[in-house]
């Protein structure tokens, strides 16, 4: 016959194993915290709910079975995710109280009970009706007297998602997406079919082409039969030193050009036309981990930009997936706040493979200069006597390579001038950079050539707000990244400097690393000692040196203190025979194994 007490005890043990084990309790508490929604200023009552959860954790931590498993709540790793669910004004109060506690008690981080007590106090304060104030009057006072609006057409709710580019997820349509328009026509049609997007407007998935009532017009050829997203680019060879033009307009299957091309044979000689050359090189770019994925592209070397930029097509070619970040781009055309992805761990290599440079973090930008007429070609070098010896080092124009990369001052090695060729006045000159030879300058400036087209951004206001008739540099960039909703200013003349009108703006700037403990001087010395003395002995065991300070301080004579503690230990062992037996057994094992040493 079974004993009822034994059966009850077994049942209690099974219930404790299934529902009361420390791992189950910890998992349940984590689930409660993760499912708890972020608090706002409009729901102070929910502070009581959060306080109840914290009180439950504090009570369970007092149990010796769970204290070790829940000890991480006494560090920033356990408390910070909870603090992020609080309103910003409570977060600031929590930070001030935690810093004051750390300073007063000389600890690295406040214990969990301090945080639980803080939340209990905030719950009482925010829910006390004696301190509830009506702010309706202030709200009405802030209503503007005049409201300016822009009249827009109504858009159905299912069209809103299409306003975001299906490729990038940013706020531009497919008709404005350069990456989408670089694809072939078959790839674009296949993509529209898979996404169930209208073939006529390329801007909605709520209707088909036959039901579309939108008035479309292609921005490239002014055709009303197709949108800009489905325009077919026809490449045509123009005599601009051998380069290919991609801006031809299609009309009844033919390509027409609005500009007239002339052949100068008396002054320049031969079939060469004058052109303007920029510091553009043909290179190979590949991921650092896999050089086999190298792609040939043109790169612009621009010392007026403080950061290196990359075209959106770059992410498509390398199949990169990255989140967009917000930054501010400043140029002669003004300052805009935009978004872009980042690409890192790439290598740029010269065409002959003689030089390889690690690229810095690249920022996506749709305004990377893309003027193929300014790419230097060998016939330009052949036309001038001081450049003929470098004509063999300048590659011919590659019609398949695109201008995708702009290297700024954050990769200084790419700007180093190894050699150069300088001619007469107003003649182009050659430079040998780490990545290859290039030609810079107007090739027929001062003679009888008249430029067929001018590539410039016309403006009447310089960056210093001074009016001028001189056109500023079109490739000057100022980038201001926004990290954790805080702007870090970077300009094109002096990176990471404060402007006079913003001096002191970021003194109290907060970042995500503020609560992390930095390494002290002793920590650095300890790591240096470990790096120098950590080694393996003849038996294959790792040996670490003792981390003494340098110079090593001599300890005072503490014989009297050691003797006193030895006598106290002896008296304690004599009072407890079981403790004495364990102590002697343990020390005998250490002496037998030779696991002891004398430090002098």
TORTOR-832595 format. One record per residue (C-alpha): residue number from 1; residue in one letter; x, y, z. Coordinates in Angstrom, 3 decimals. Last residue first. Layout:
N
   seq   type          u          v          w
   NUM      A          X          Y          Z
...
% end
This chain:
600
   seq   type          u          v          w
   600      X     58.198     36.472     -3.343
   599      X     55.354     34.213     -4.455
   598      X     55.481     30.622     -3.173
   597      X     53.727     27.994     -5.261
   596      X     51.000     25.429     -4.950
   595      X     49.360     22.857     -7.199
   594      X     51.911     20.104     -6.530
   593      X     49.299     17.394     -6.859
   592      X     49.924     16.010     -3.341
   591      X     49.968     19.470     -1.776
   590      X     46.612     20.355     -3.356
   589      X     45.043     17.046     -2.347
   588      X     46.245     17.442      1.246
   587      X     44.788     20.949      1.328
   586      X     41.323     19.652      0.400
   585      X     41.390     16.749      2.862
   584      X     42.599     19.043      5.661
   583      X     39.800     21.552      5.008
   582      X     37.095     18.933      4.742
   581      X     38.150     17.353      8.084
   580      X     38.358     20.742      9.804
   579      X     34.884     21.696      8.562
   578      X     33.503     18.481      9.973
   577      X     35.347     19.078     13.270
   576      X     33.885     22.575     13.770
   575      X     35.225     24.311     16.904
   574      X     38.833     23.266     16.216
   573      X     38.543     24.536     12.635
   572      X     37.462     28.007     13.788
   571      X     40.291     28.218     16.298
   570      X     42.819     27.293     13.595
   569      X     41.376     29.893     11.219
   568      X     41.617     32.598     13.893
   567      X     45.240     31.578     14.562
   566      X     46.064     31.792     10.856
   565      X     44.409     35.222     10.639
   564      X     46.606     36.505     13.471
   563      X     49.758     35.055     11.913
   562      X     48.939     36.681      8.546
   561      X     48.397     40.065     10.198
   560      X     51.617     39.806     12.206
   559      X     53.622     38.722      9.168
   558      X     52.352     41.643      7.069
   557      X     55.690     43.198      6.120
   556      X     54.813     45.832      3.544
   555      X     54.302     44.938     -0.156
   554      X     56.902     46.099     -2.649
   553      X     55.395     47.879     -5.644
   552      X     56.116     46.384     -9.093
   551      X     57.258     49.071    -11.490
   550      X     55.151     48.202    -13.322
   549      X     52.008     46.808    -11.725
   548      X     51.710     43.080    -11.192
   547      X     49.390     41.048    -13.414
   546      X     50.738     37.543    -12.621
   545      X     51.827     35.899    -15.853
   544      X     49.591     33.449    -17.732
   543      X     50.605     29.881    -18.536
   542      X     48.771     27.684    -21.055
   541      X     49.418     23.975    -20.761
   540      X     50.937     22.024    -23.673
   539      X     53.391     20.091    -21.538
   538      X     56.377     22.159    -22.741
   537      X     54.693     25.413    -21.701
   536      X     52.210     27.578    -23.633
   535      X     52.359     31.371    -23.509
   534      X     50.666     34.535    -22.168
   533      X     53.493     36.911    -21.245
   532      X     53.369     39.795    -23.751
   531      X     49.643     39.831    -24.602
   530      X     48.662     39.212    -20.946
   529      X     50.839     42.069    -19.700
   528      X     49.413     44.397    -22.382
   527      X     45.860     43.415    -21.416
   526      X     46.558     44.186    -17.754
   525      X     48.096     47.560    -18.617
   524      X     44.995     48.480    -20.664
   523      X     42.688     47.489    -17.778
   522      X     44.805     49.465    -15.304
   521      X     44.445     52.587    -17.462
   520      X     40.665     52.133    -17.446
   519      X     38.508     50.575    -20.134
   518      X     35.142     52.198    -20.754
   517      X     31.912     51.230    -19.041
   516      X     28.876     51.256    -21.327
   515      X     25.976     53.553    -20.398
   514      X     26.916     56.243    -22.932
   513      X     27.352     53.781    -25.817
   512      X     23.905     54.343    -27.402
   511      X     24.625     58.030    -27.837
   510      X     23.695     61.222    -25.993
   509      X     24.830     64.704    -27.034
   508      X     25.265     67.128    -24.142
   507      X     27.993     69.193    -25.779
   506      X     26.458     68.696    -29.238
   505      X     25.346     72.281    -29.903
   504      X     28.440     73.852    -28.371
   503      X     29.339     75.732    -31.553
   502      X     26.476     75.546    -34.029
   501      X     26.729     79.110    -35.408
   500      X     30.486     78.894    -35.725
   499      X     30.446     75.567    -37.514
   498      X     31.880     72.669    -35.565
   497      X     34.518     70.543    -37.248
   496      X     34.231     66.819    -38.109
   495      X     35.853     67.061    -41.522
   494      X     37.410     70.375    -42.604
   493      X     36.713     71.595    -46.114
   492      X     33.914     69.322    -47.325
   491      X     31.850     69.398    -44.177
   490      X     30.993     66.756    -41.561
   489      X     28.363     67.384    -38.921
   488      X     27.210     64.596    -36.627
   487      X     23.443     64.738    -36.332
   486      X     21.668     62.946    -33.480
   485      X     18.547     60.790    -33.997
   484      X     20.514     57.689    -32.933
   483      X     22.995     58.304    -35.748
   482      X     22.287     61.059    -38.299
   481      X     25.092     61.552    -40.799
   480      X     25.922     65.025    -42.082
   479      X     27.533     64.991    -45.510
   478      X     28.922     67.986    -47.343
   477      X     29.700     67.463    -51.012
   476      X     31.530     69.498    -53.629
   475      X     31.195     68.016    -57.102
   474      X     29.527     70.916    -58.868
   473      X     32.266     73.411    -57.987
   472      X     30.863     76.941    -57.943
   471      X     29.772     78.850    -61.065
   470      X     31.147     82.425    -61.108
   469      X     28.432     85.107    -61.277
   468      X     28.475     85.481    -57.501
   467      X     26.120     86.275    -54.630
   466      X     27.523     85.524    -51.179
   465      X     25.587     83.113    -48.941
   464      X     28.888     81.414    -47.916
   463      X     27.913     78.330    -49.920
   462      X     27.683     80.442    -53.058
   461      X     24.500     81.949    -54.468
   460      X     23.695     82.622    -58.108
   459      X     23.569     79.022    -59.313
   458      X     23.980     77.097    -62.542
   457      X     24.765     73.399    -62.112
   456      X     27.191     72.526    -64.886
   455      X     27.757     70.275    -67.886
   454      X     28.093     72.512    -70.942
   453      X     27.384     71.161    -74.401
   452      X     28.898     71.586    -77.873
   451      X     31.878     73.483    -76.496
   450      X     33.313     75.925    -79.066
   449      X     36.661     74.877    -80.477
   448      X     38.910     77.560    -81.985
   447      X     41.750     77.446    -79.502
   446      X     41.914     78.601    -75.851
   445      X     40.808     75.289    -74.349
   444      X     41.333     72.316    -76.669
   443      X     41.998     69.454    -74.234
   442      X     40.306     70.996    -71.237
   441      X     41.865     69.484    -68.110
   440      X     42.789     66.300    -66.268
   439      X     44.260     63.082    -67.629
   438      X     44.544     59.807    -65.700
   437      X     47.158     57.145    -64.943
   436      X     46.590     54.270    -62.513
   435      X     45.199     53.232    -59.100
   434      X     48.020     54.686    -56.963
   433      X     47.782     57.880    -58.971
   432      X     49.777     58.826    -62.046
   431      X     48.765     62.281    -63.178
   430      X     48.592     63.725    -66.691
   429      X     48.165     67.363    -67.657
   428      X     45.797     69.160    -70.001
   427      X     47.092     72.264    -71.783
   426      X     46.096     75.773    -70.730
   425      X     49.749     76.856    -70.581
   424      X     52.245     74.234    -71.675
   423      X     52.591     70.609    -70.622
   422      X     52.772     68.772    -67.295
   421      X     53.192     65.006    -66.986
   420      X     52.851     63.505    -63.480
   419      X     54.150     60.791    -61.150
   418      X     53.154     59.119    -57.858
   417      X     50.314     61.478    -56.927
   416      X     48.555     60.201    -53.777
   415      X     44.773     60.699    -53.974
   414      X     43.825     56.993    -53.636
   413      X     45.924     56.720    -50.477
   412      X     43.803     59.387    -48.775
   411      X     40.719     57.177    -48.498
   410      X     38.426     59.328    -46.302
   409      X     39.213     62.270    -48.589
   408      X     36.655     61.236    -51.164
   407      X     36.378     58.368    -53.629
   406      X     33.341     58.507    -55.914
   405      X     32.077     55.169    -57.236
   404      X     29.538     53.996    -59.806
   403      X     30.638     55.376    -63.170
   402      X     29.537     52.479    -65.381
   401      X     31.592     49.853    -67.218
   400      X     29.992     48.127    -70.201
   399      X     31.081     50.678    -72.827
   398      X     34.730     50.450    -71.680
   397      X     36.586     53.492    -73.020
   396      X     40.141     52.650    -73.930
   395      X     42.615     52.185    -71.120
   394      X     45.266     54.794    -70.237
   393      X     48.670     53.162    -69.716
   392      X     49.517     53.023    -73.443
   391      X     48.875     56.770    -73.754
   390      X     51.498     57.504    -71.077
   389      X     54.413     58.266    -73.459
   388      X     52.157     60.416    -75.633
   387      X     51.311     62.870    -72.849
   386      X     53.971     65.568    -73.344
   385      X     53.488     65.439    -77.139
   384      X     49.761     66.009    -76.995
   383      X     47.214     64.331    -79.340
   382      X     48.247     60.815    -78.358
   381      X     47.154     61.469    -74.755
   380      X     43.637     62.422    -75.902
   379      X     43.576     59.384    -78.207
   378      X     44.193     57.115    -75.178
   377      X     40.914     58.069    -73.420
   376      X     40.061     60.290    -70.441
   375      X     36.472     60.018    -69.085
   374      X     34.795     63.437    -69.246
   373      X     32.166     62.480    -71.852
   372      X     30.981     59.714    -69.483
   371      X     29.423     62.264    -67.126
   370      X     27.985     60.345    -64.143
   369      X     28.689     62.449    -61.059
   368      X     27.336     60.624    -57.940
   367      X     24.033     62.311    -57.106
   366      X     22.024     59.155    -56.280
   365      X     24.025     58.571    -53.114
   364      X     24.667     55.338    -51.193
   363      X     27.357     55.713    -48.542
   362      X     30.579     53.667    -48.741
   361      X     32.426     52.541    -45.596
   360      X     36.128     52.828    -46.364
   359      X     37.690     50.973    -49.302
   358      X     40.731     48.793    -48.746
   357      X     43.299     49.582    -51.417
   356      X     44.919     47.262    -53.984
   355      X     47.768     48.239    -56.308
   354      X     49.597     46.422    -59.117
   353      X     46.531     44.534    -60.358
   352      X     46.785     45.911    -63.923
   351      X     43.322     47.513    -63.702
   350      X     44.010     48.970    -60.292
   349      X     42.251     47.387    -57.342
   348      X     39.462     48.618    -55.069
   347      X     38.615     46.449    -52.064
   346      X     35.299     46.123    -50.232
   345      X     34.568     45.502    -46.544
   344      X     31.713     48.032    -46.242
   343      X     28.518     49.114    -47.972
   342      X     26.045     51.594    -46.494
   341      X     22.485     52.381    -47.548
   340      X     21.081     55.816    -48.192
   339      X     18.593     58.326    -46.895
   338      X     18.107     62.009    -47.606
   337      X     18.151     65.438    -45.998
   336      X     19.039     68.041    -48.601
   335      X     21.382     71.017    -48.494
   334      X     21.784     73.295    -51.499
   333      X     22.788     72.999    -55.176
   332      X     26.398     73.873    -54.388
   331      X     26.538     70.749    -52.242
   330      X     25.322     69.591    -48.839
   329      X     24.065     66.045    -48.215
   328      X     22.438     65.328    -44.852
   327      X     22.238     61.736    -43.619
   326      X     19.581     59.169    -42.687
   325      X     20.398     55.470    -42.729
   324      X     18.966     52.759    -44.965
   323      X     19.292     49.106    -43.989
   322      X     21.494     46.819    -46.044
   321      X     21.148     43.944    -48.483
   320      X     23.863     43.753    -51.111
   319      X     23.414     41.889    -54.403
   318      X     26.858     43.001    -55.667
   317      X     25.449     44.470    -58.893
   316      X     22.272     45.767    -57.228
   315      X     24.142     47.472    -54.395
   314      X     26.440     49.251    -56.879
   313      X     23.448     50.391    -58.960
   312      X     22.530     52.679    -56.037
   311      X     25.662     54.755    -56.815
   310      X     28.497     54.970    -54.301
   309      X     29.934     57.763    -52.184
   308      X     33.241     58.197    -50.388
   307      X     33.218     60.878    -47.713
   306      X     34.859     64.303    -47.311
   305      X     34.157     65.329    -50.893
   304      X     36.265     68.073    -52.486
   303      X     39.168     65.634    -52.958
   302      X     37.293     63.874    -55.763
   301      X     38.696     60.799    -57.511
   300      X     35.890     59.469    -59.737
   299      X     35.751     55.684    -60.160
   298      X     34.824     53.774    -63.306
   297      X     33.747     50.144    -63.058
   296      X     35.024     46.598    -63.538
   295      X     33.404     44.072    -61.214
   294      X     35.363     41.568    -59.082
   293      X     33.330     38.676    -57.660
   292      X     36.358     36.370    -57.714
   291      X     38.049     38.574    -55.095
   290      X     35.825     36.933    -52.409
   289      X     36.338     37.940    -48.748
   288      X     37.312     41.559    -49.395
   287      X     34.390     42.067    -51.736
   286      X     35.385     43.227    -55.243
   285      X     36.120     46.432    -57.143
   284      X     38.151     46.643    -60.362
   283      X     39.327     49.966    -61.757
   282      X     38.881     52.371    -64.695
   281      X     39.878     55.854    -63.589
   280      X     38.250     59.312    -63.628
   279      X     40.059     62.550    -62.725
   278      X     38.182     64.672    -65.259
   277      X     38.734     65.273    -68.975
   276      X     37.067     68.019    -71.015
   275      X     36.795     67.340    -74.728
   274      X     38.194     68.415    -78.101
   273      X     37.365     66.229    -81.072
   272      X     39.905     63.815    -82.584
   271      X     39.371     62.445    -86.097
   270      X     42.700     63.563    -87.487
   269      X     44.193     66.971    -86.713
   268      X     43.437     69.334    -83.883
   267      X     43.556     72.485    -86.006
   266      X     42.678     71.412    -89.527
   265      X     40.730     68.225    -88.821
   264      X     38.037     69.395    -86.390
   263      X     35.011     67.141    -86.936
   262      X     31.700     68.643    -85.877
   261      X     28.896     67.030    -83.869
   260      X     25.528     68.788    -83.856
   259      X     23.372     68.572    -80.737
   258      X     19.713     67.527    -80.719
   257      X     20.431     63.875    -81.395
   256      X     18.056     61.387    -83.025
   255      X     18.078     57.610    -82.632
   254      X     15.930     55.603    -84.988
   253      X     13.214     53.053    -84.233
   252      X     10.345     55.395    -84.965
   251      X     11.840     58.064    -82.656
   250      X     14.232     57.124    -79.858
   249      X     16.128     59.859    -78.099
   248      X     19.851     59.375    -77.495
   247      X     21.110     59.978    -73.965
   246      X     23.393     56.926    -73.665
   245      X     26.491     58.195    -75.426
   244      X     29.522     55.918    -75.885
   243      X     33.103     57.173    -75.698
   242      X     35.626     57.115    -78.561
   241      X     37.134     60.594    -78.201
   240      X     33.729     62.157    -78.381
   239      X     32.863     60.711    -81.797
   238      X     29.441     59.387    -80.877
   237      X     28.517     55.741    -80.680
   236      X     24.860     55.202    -79.927
   235      X     23.287     53.282    -77.089
   234      X     19.537     53.007    -77.180
   233      X     17.839     53.261    -73.783
   232      X     14.395     51.657    -73.717
   231      X     11.905     53.513    -71.493
   230      X      9.822     51.209    -69.300
   229      X     10.267     53.104    -65.997
   228      X      9.757     56.441    -67.753
   227      X      6.180     55.521    -68.604
   226      X      4.986     54.206    -72.002
   225      X      2.793     55.370    -74.900
   224      X      2.778     59.086    -74.046
   223      X      6.316     59.608    -75.380
   222      X      8.294     62.595    -74.167
   221      X     11.570     60.716    -74.961
   220      X     13.369     60.654    -71.606
   219      X     10.684     61.897    -69.183
   218      X      8.159     59.399    -70.538
   217      X      4.587     60.650    -70.278
   216      X      1.689     58.890    -68.630
   215      X     -1.887     60.128    -68.217
   214      X     -3.434     57.774    -65.662
   213      X     -6.744     56.051    -66.474
   212      X     -5.546     52.472    -65.935
   211      X     -8.253     49.837    -66.471
   210      X     -6.595     48.070    -69.428
   209      X     -3.205     48.238    -67.722
   208      X     -4.449     46.493    -64.596
   207      X     -5.673     47.919    -61.304
   206      X     -4.871     48.121    -57.585
   205      X     -1.146     47.413    -58.049
   204      X     -0.110     51.016    -58.602
   203      X      2.782     53.154    -59.867
   202      X      4.113     51.542    -63.026
   201      X      1.693     53.821    -64.962
   200      X      0.957     51.592    -67.953
   199      X      2.283     48.169    -66.902
   198      X      0.255     48.217    -63.644
   197      X      2.029     46.368    -60.830
   196      X      1.279     42.721    -59.892
   195      X      4.681     42.364    -58.149
   194      X      5.629     39.326    -60.277
   193      X      4.358     40.982    -63.466
   192      X      6.196     44.219    -62.777
   191      X      9.435     42.287    -62.144
   190      X      9.069     40.294    -65.369
   189      X      8.510     43.496    -67.350
   188      X     11.624     45.072    -65.826
   187      X     13.745     41.999    -66.498
   186      X     12.571     41.862    -70.127
   185      X     13.311     45.569    -70.615
   184      X     16.867     45.173    -69.300
   183      X     17.735     46.600    -65.914
   182      X     19.233     50.076    -65.545
   181      X     15.737     51.535    -65.140
   180      X     15.228     49.611    -61.897
   179      X     18.480     50.905    -60.418
   178      X     17.679     54.463    -61.426
   177      X     14.351     54.474    -59.607
   176      X     12.361     57.581    -60.586
   175      X      9.688     55.804    -62.654
   174      X      9.735     53.012    -60.064
   173      X      8.471     55.491    -57.489
   172      X     10.453     57.131    -54.715
   171      X     10.051     56.961    -50.946
   170      X     12.449     54.178    -49.992
   169      X     11.772     50.400    -49.845
   168      X     14.745     49.751    -52.130
   167      X     13.420     47.417    -54.833
   166      X      9.656     47.790    -54.307
   165      X     10.122     51.595    -54.352
   164      X      7.718     53.149    -51.898
   163      X      4.793     54.828    -53.608
   162      X      3.582     51.248    -54.177
   161      X      2.707     50.949    -50.489
   160      X      0.356     53.908    -50.713
   159      X     -1.617     52.438    -53.619
   158      X     -3.568     50.001    -51.431
   157      X     -4.974     52.895    -49.453
   156      X     -6.403     54.598    -52.517
   155      X     -4.890     57.924    -53.447
   154      X     -6.895     61.137    -53.514
   153      X     -5.374     63.846    -55.630
   152      X     -3.233     66.498    -54.009
   151      X     -3.748     70.065    -52.911
   150      X     -0.762     71.369    -51.007
   149      X     -1.425     72.960    -47.664
   148      X     -0.411     76.085    -45.843
   147      X     -1.953     76.732    -42.423
   146      X     -2.187     80.183    -40.936
   145      X     -2.719     81.128    -37.302
   144      X     -0.663     78.261    -35.951
   143      X     -2.033     76.269    -32.973
   142      X      0.404     76.657    -30.062
   141      X     -2.042     78.528    -27.855
   140      X     -4.571     75.753    -28.143
   139      X     -2.090     73.289    -26.686
   138      X     -1.202     75.610    -23.830
   137      X     -4.853     75.945    -22.886
   136      X     -5.416     72.188    -23.115
   135      X     -2.575     71.484    -20.704
   134      X     -4.678     70.352    -17.744
   133      X     -2.518     69.322    -14.808
   132      X     -2.644     66.076    -12.800
   131      X     -0.487     66.413     -9.656
   130      X     -3.198     65.916     -7.037
   129      X     -4.617     63.067     -9.120
   128      X     -1.563     60.897     -8.236
   127      X     -1.000     58.486    -11.134
   126      X      2.300     59.902    -12.348
   125      X      3.754     60.192     -8.828
   124      X      2.754     56.732     -7.626
   123      X      3.996     55.028    -10.793
   122      X      7.226     57.021    -10.650
   121      X      7.904     55.828     -7.099
   120      X      7.301     52.187     -7.991
   119      X      9.558     52.577    -11.030
   118      X     12.393     53.944     -8.861
   117      X     12.023     51.129     -6.293
   116      X     12.340     48.550     -9.073
   115      X     15.487     50.306    -10.360
   114      X     17.067     50.370     -6.894
   113      X     16.145     46.709     -6.348
   112      X     17.991     45.791     -9.550
   111      X     21.383     46.803     -8.234
   110      X     23.033     50.064     -9.395
   109      X     26.032     49.715    -11.752
   108      X     29.829     50.008    -11.392
   107      X     29.746     50.725     -7.671
   106      X     31.237     53.609     -5.684
   105      X     28.191     54.021     -3.377
   104      X     27.696     57.781     -3.866
   103      X     28.878     57.976     -7.450
   102      X     26.960     54.889     -8.609
   101      X     23.790     56.084     -6.834
   100      X     24.041     59.559     -8.423
    99      X     24.596     58.015    -11.851
    98      X     21.547     55.773    -11.420
    97      X     19.335     58.661    -10.266
    96      X     20.319     60.866    -13.201
    95      X     19.812     58.048    -15.692
    94      X     16.386     57.145    -14.287
    93      X     15.257     60.776    -14.480
    92      X     16.366     60.932    -18.120
    91      X     14.548     57.696    -18.933
    90      X     11.424     59.046    -17.213
    89      X     11.469     62.066    -19.562
    88      X     11.993     59.833    -22.576
    87      X      9.002     57.617    -21.938
    86      X      9.804     54.084    -20.720
    85      X     10.159     50.962    -22.911
    84      X     13.870     51.629    -23.427
    83      X     14.361     51.397    -19.648
    82      X     13.262     47.750    -19.742
    81      X     15.802     46.837    -22.434
    80      X     18.470     48.730    -20.353
    79      X     17.843     46.797    -17.119
    78      X     19.072     43.293    -17.982
    77      X     22.180     44.120    -19.993
    76      X     22.857     47.149    -17.762
    75      X     23.622     44.855    -14.839
    74      X     21.765     43.676    -11.719
    73      X     19.146     42.006    -13.932
    72      X     21.966     39.651    -15.011
    71      X     21.672     37.949    -11.603
    70      X     18.474     36.161    -12.636
    69      X     20.035     32.683    -12.939
    68      X     22.164     33.146     -9.808
    67      X     19.285     34.385     -7.654
    66      X     16.837     31.697     -8.776
    65      X     17.399     28.830     -6.314
    64      X     18.569     31.235     -3.558
    63      X     15.181     32.960     -3.522
    62      X     15.639     36.736     -3.209
    61      X     15.656     37.003     -7.002
    60      X     12.031     35.758     -7.060
    59      X     10.871     38.764     -5.024
    58      X     12.741     41.257     -7.228
    57      X     11.337     39.664    -10.377
    56      X      7.789     39.873     -9.040
    55      X      8.332     43.477     -7.984
    54      X      9.543     44.234    -11.506
    53      X      6.407     42.703    -13.018
    52      X      4.167     44.666    -10.634
    51      X      6.021     47.903    -11.447
    50      X      5.371     47.369    -15.148
    49      X      1.665     47.006    -14.510
    48      X      1.677     50.080    -12.205
    47      X      3.405     52.092    -14.941
    46      X      0.475     51.078    -17.147
    45      X     -1.639     53.679    -15.379
    44      X      0.600     56.441    -16.810
    43      X     -0.946     55.885    -20.288
    42      X     -0.807     59.148    -22.254
    41      X      2.880     59.927    -21.683
    40      X      3.857     56.803    -23.594
    39      X      4.924     53.323    -22.529
    38      X      6.400     50.757    -24.883
    37      X      4.480     47.491    -24.969
    36      X      5.168     44.616    -22.555
    35      X      5.604     41.493    -24.682
    34      X      9.380     41.436    -24.110
    33      X      9.034     41.934    -20.365
    32      X      6.431     39.206    -19.886
    31      X      8.335     36.786    -22.108
    30      X     11.522     37.381    -20.118
    29      X      9.669     36.605    -16.880
    28      X      8.263     33.362    -18.294
    27      X     11.675     32.265    -19.555
    26      X     13.279     32.934    -16.158
    25      X     10.605     30.917    -14.350
    24      X     10.962     28.007    -16.775
    23      X     14.760     28.000    -16.408
    22      X     14.533     28.146    -12.607
    21      X     12.348     24.990    -12.410
    20      X      8.824     25.595    -11.142
    19      X      6.564     24.422    -13.964
    18      X      7.751     20.994    -15.064
    17      X     10.290     20.073    -12.397
    16      X      8.195     21.621     -9.596
    15      X      5.092     19.780    -10.729
    14      X      7.017     16.496    -10.780
    13      X      8.447     17.150     -7.283
    12      X      4.989     17.951     -5.882
    11      X      3.566     14.777     -7.343
    10      X      6.394     12.780     -5.790
     9      X      5.760     14.440     -2.405
     8      X      2.046     13.707     -2.591
     7      X      2.754     10.073     -3.384
     6      X      5.205      9.833     -0.482
     5      X      2.676     11.388      1.925
     4      X     -0.064      9.078      0.738
     3      X      2.118      5.984      1.507
     2      X      1.433      3.322     -1.060
     1      X      0.000      0.000      0.000
% end
